[in-house]
Amino acid sequence: MLTLEFVPYSEIAGLSSIGRIRKLLNLAKEDKIVIVQGRLRKEEEAELIKATMEEINKDFKGIELAVIYPEDSEQNGFFSSIKSKLVNALVGDAQGLTVIGPASVVKEIKKDPHKIQIYTSRRRSKRRKK
């Protein structure tokens, strides 16, 4: 079964950087594809990748990570630009969307300006011997 878990930014905003990383990594280790409203800071993304590399073993193969940034507000007009700047001021420039999935489930994440595609593979269940 494929599980998607949506995490609103408000749920991780009060955590320390390490706390955010641990929470998201633990969800991915539970074979969940995590969709985070907002994005991590560049340093947190790097630390998430580092922490992932340290925890790779035969059961946990790592993560796939994609960050979708909002469209350039300059192209959308004056009011969109003001709205974008106001939101940035309120949420600390955390606009966007972050997708994190276990590498054993998510084979590839493709993104373009209009869509995101997540390619998954079926996880084979271990059969019990009778």
C-alpha positions as CSV (number, residue, x, y, z in Angstrom):
1,M,0.0,0.0,0.0
2,L,1.3,3.5,-0.9
3,T,0.9,6.1,1.8
4,L,1.0,9.9,1.3
5,E,1.4,12.0,4.3
6,F,0.7,15.8,4.1
7,V,2.7,17.8,6.7
8,P,1.6,21.5,7.0
9,Y,4.5,23.8,7.6
10,S,2.9,24.9,10.8
11,E,3.4,21.4,12.2
12,I,7.2,21.6,11.8
13,A,7.7,25.4,12.0
14,G,8.2,25.4,15.8
15,L,10.8,22.5,15.7
16,S,14.5,23.1,15.6
17,S,16.3,22.3,12.3
18,I,17.4,18.9,13.6
19,G,13.8,18.3,14.8
20,R,12.4,19.1,11.4
21,I,14.9,16.8,9.7
22,R,14.3,13.9,12.2
23,K,10.5,14.1,11.8
24,L,10.6,14.1,8.0
25,L,13.3,11.4,7.8
26,N,11.4,9.2,10.3
27,L,8.2,9.5,8.2
28,A,10.2,8.5,5.0
29,K,11.7,5.5,6.9
30,E,8.1,4.4,7.5
31,D,7.7,4.0,3.7
32,K,5.6,7.1,3.4
33,I,5.8,9.7,0.7
34,V,5.8,13.0,2.6
35,I,4.4,16.2,1.1
36,V,5.5,19.2,3.1
37,Q,3.7,22.5,2.7
38,G,6.6,24.9,2.3
39,R,10.3,24.1,2.0
40,L,13.3,23.6,4.1
41,R,16.2,26.0,4.1
42,K,19.1,25.0,1.9
43,E,21.2,24.1,5.0
44,E,18.4,21.9,6.2
45,E,18.1,20.1,2.9
46,A,21.8,19.4,3.0
47,E,21.6,18.2,6.5
48,L,18.6,15.9,5.6
49,I,20.7,14.4,2.8
50,K,23.6,13.9,5.2
51,A,21.4,12.3,7.9
52,T,19.9,10.0,5.3
53,M,23.3,8.9,4.1
54,E,24.3,8.0,7.7
55,E,21.2,5.8,8.1
56,I,21.3,3.8,4.9
57,N,21.2,0.1,5.5
58,K,19.7,-3.1,4.0
59,D,16.2,-2.0,5.1
60,F,16.4,1.8,4.3
61,K,17.8,2.6,0.9
62,G,17.7,6.4,1.2
63,I,15.3,9.1,0.0
64,E,14.2,10.9,-3.1
65,L,13.8,14.6,-2.6
66,A,12.2,17.3,-4.8
67,V,11.4,20.9,-4.0
68,I,8.9,22.9,-6.0
69,Y,9.3,26.6,-5.8
70,P,6.4,29.0,-6.5
71,E,6.3,30.6,-9.9
72,D,8.2,33.8,-10.4
73,S,5.8,36.5,-9.1
74,E,7.3,39.1,-11.5
75,Q,5.6,37.3,-14.4
76,N,2.2,37.2,-12.7
77,G,1.7,40.9,-12.3
78,F,1.8,43.6,-9.6
79,F,-0.8,42.2,-7.2
80,S,0.7,38.7,-7.3
81,S,4.1,40.2,-6.6
82,I,2.8,42.1,-3.5
83,K,0.9,38.9,-2.3
84,S,4.1,36.9,-2.7
85,K,6.2,39.4,-0.7
86,L,3.6,39.5,2.0
87,V,3.5,35.7,2.3
88,N,7.3,35.6,2.4
89,A,7.3,38.1,5.2
90,L,4.8,36.1,7.2
91,V,6.1,32.6,6.7
92,G,9.8,33.3,6.4
93,D,10.2,32.6,2.7
94,A,9.1,29.0,3.1
95,Q,6.8,29.1,0.0
96,G,6.8,26.0,-2.1
97,L,6.3,22.3,-1.7
98,T,8.7,19.6,-0.7
99,V,8.3,16.0,-1.6
100,I,10.3,13.3,0.3
101,G,9.9,9.7,-0.4
102,P,11.8,6.5,0.5
103,A,14.1,5.4,-2.4
104,S,12.7,1.9,-2.0
105,V,9.2,3.2,-3.1
106,V,10.0,6.4,-5.1
107,K,12.1,5.7,-8.1
108,E,12.0,9.1,-9.6
109,I,10.4,12.5,-9.1
110,K,10.1,14.7,-12.3
111,K,9.0,18.3,-12.1
112,D,8.3,21.1,-14.5
113,P,6.6,24.4,-14.2
114,H,3.1,22.9,-14.5
115,K,3.2,19.5,-12.8
116,I,5.0,17.0,-10.7
117,Q,5.3,13.3,-11.4
118,I,6.2,10.7,-8.9
119,Y,7.2,7.3,-10.3
120,T,6.9,4.6,-7.7
121,S,7.7,0.9,-7.7
122,R,5.7,-1.8,-6.1
123,R,7.4,-3.0,-3.0
124,R,7.7,-6.7,-3.0
125,S,6.3,-8.3,0.2
126,K,8.4,-11.1,1.7
127,R,6.6,-14.4,1.5
128,R,6.6,-16.6,4.5
129,K,7.7,-20.1,4.2
130,K,5.3,-22.7,5.5
